[in-house]
Amino acid sequence: MPDQNPSPTAMLRVEGLQKSYGDFVALQNISFTAKQGELVCIVGPSGAGKTTLLKCIAGLLAPSGGIVELDGEAITGPPKKMAVVFQEYGRSLMPWMTVRRNVELPLLRTTPKAERRHLVDTVLESVGLSAAGDKYPWQLSGGMQQRVAIARAVAYSPEVLIMDEPFASVDAQTRADLEDLVRYIWKKFGVTVLFVTHDIDESVYLGQRVIVLSMTPTIVQEDLTIDLPEDRDQLNTRALPRFTELRTHVYEQIQRAKRDSERRPDAESPAA
Ligand SMILES: Nc1ncnc2c1ncn2[C@@H]1O[C@H](COP(=O)(O)OP(=O)(O)OP(=O)(O)O)[C@@H](O)[C@H]1O
């Protein structure tokens, strides 16, 4: 039975979410909430259903059962208050439009010109791309392109920002910079962030919570509070003994998820 009296501060509520592809149960029973302004990371073994979960939350896939609510309203299609940043930034930016135009695109029908210009300036500055507004995406590095995708998502003033493996295809140094950018943007704009990653260290570094998914059929195996100091930086935070403890814990949870799925006699092997 779903909670009849959910917390008034839950920006996102997922309750008993189930998703099947034909006979294959990808998500069995997923429940969690994210409060307004929280930064929640989701990790799990490959094929656990992270993308499926995000697509259900983003209104791109219809759940087979359960509830997904944004700000108290059921999600039945892509919600206006939500923006999504995917891994393939190359495919999400329009190569024939300048950076400025790309960022402005979702605002064209909703925001007057002067306000739009100001907004685009603000977000480009926030992601360190003030000087690149007149360039085209193909003139930028991968990391810069992903900054444009983040700027565009933020310009839209979403209440929830969904990020699906956004930094999987950039180099390690750029990745560290982009992680810091996410925390900066999150604090500056007060947006609720749901961040899916394969990278355990990244999830612990970024998140206020880390949700660990089990293998298919998937449930929430653990919802872990990351009790690291709020002010984080790549060198000092990652050198904290507590950081090591938390990453070890999440690593063990993911190993457990894999072992449990191998032991299940009826386990279906996920499609390649
Ligand atoms: N359209 C589909 N039809 C059938 N099965 C699917 C479909 N999409 C995903 N699946 C299956 O559902 C399961 C979860 O897939 P999903 O892509 O959500 O996992 P994931 O955790 O995001 O994976 P990865 O970490 O490898 O990106 C997998 O076993 C996958 O093969």
The ligand as a MOL file (V3000), in Angstrom:
LIG
                    3D

  0  0  0     0  0            999 V3000
M  V30 BEGIN CTAB
M  V30 COUNTS 31 33 0 0 0
M  V30 BEGIN ATOM
M  V30 1 N 13.8950 -2.0270 -24.4040 0
M  V30 2 C 14.2560 -3.1070 -23.7320 0
M  V30 3 N 13.7390 -4.3100 -24.0100 0
M  V30 4 C 14.0700 -5.4110 -23.3070 0
M  V30 5 N 14.9400 -5.4210 -22.2740 0
M  V30 6 C 15.4900 -4.2500 -21.9480 0
M  V30 7 C 15.1780 -3.0220 -22.6480 0
M  V30 8 N 15.8910 -2.0170 -22.0720 0
M  V30 9 C 16.6020 -2.5820 -21.0810 0
M  V30 10 N 16.3580 -3.9140 -20.9980 0
M  V30 11 C 16.9430 -4.8360 -20.0090 0
M  V30 12 O 16.5910 -4.3560 -18.7120 0
M  V30 13 C 17.6890 -4.5010 -17.8320 0
M  V30 14 C 18.0630 -3.1420 -17.2600 0
M  V30 15 O 18.6090 -2.3280 -18.3120 0
M  V30 16 P 19.1490 -0.8580 -18.0400 0
M  V30 17 O 19.7160 -0.3490 -19.3200 0
M  V30 18 O 18.0790 -0.0740 -17.3920 0
M  V30 19 O 20.3030 -1.1610 -16.9940 0
M  V30 20 P 21.4870 -0.2210 -16.5060 0
M  V30 21 O 21.6520 -0.4910 -15.0490 0
M  V30 22 O 21.2440 1.1690 -16.9220 0
M  V30 23 O 22.6940 -0.8310 -17.3350 0
M  V30 24 P 24.1520 -0.2400 -17.5870 0
M  V30 25 O 24.7140 0.0780 -16.2480 0
M  V30 26 O 24.8950 -1.3720 -18.2590 0
M  V30 27 O 23.9780 0.9630 -18.4620 0
M  V30 28 C 18.8120 -5.1460 -18.6520 0
M  V30 29 O 18.7940 -6.5320 -18.3940 0
M  V30 30 C 18.4500 -4.8430 -20.0730 0
M  V30 31 O 18.9200 -5.8530 -20.9510 0
M  V30 END ATOM
M  V30 BEGIN BOND
M  V30 1 1 1 2
M  V30 2 1 2 3
M  V30 3 2 2 7
M  V30 4 2 3 4
M  V30 5 1 4 5
M  V30 6 2 5 6
M  V30 7 1 6 7
M  V30 8 1 6 10
M  V30 9 1 7 8
M  V30 10 2 8 9
M  V30 11 1 9 10
M  V30 12 1 10 11
M  V30 13 1 11 12
M  V30 14 1 11 30
M  V30 15 1 12 13
M  V30 16 1 13 14
M  V30 17 1 13 28
M  V30 18 1 14 15
M  V30 19 1 15 16
M  V30 20 2 16 17
M  V30 21 1 16 18
M  V30 22 1 16 19
M  V30 23 1 19 20
M  V30 24 2 20 21
M  V30 25 1 20 22
M  V30 26 1 20 23
M  V30 27 1 23 24
M  V30 28 2 24 25
M  V30 29 1 24 26
M  V30 30 1 24 27
M  V30 31 1 28 29
M  V30 32 1 28 30
M  V30 33 1 30 31
M  V30 END BOND
M  V30 END CTAB
M  END
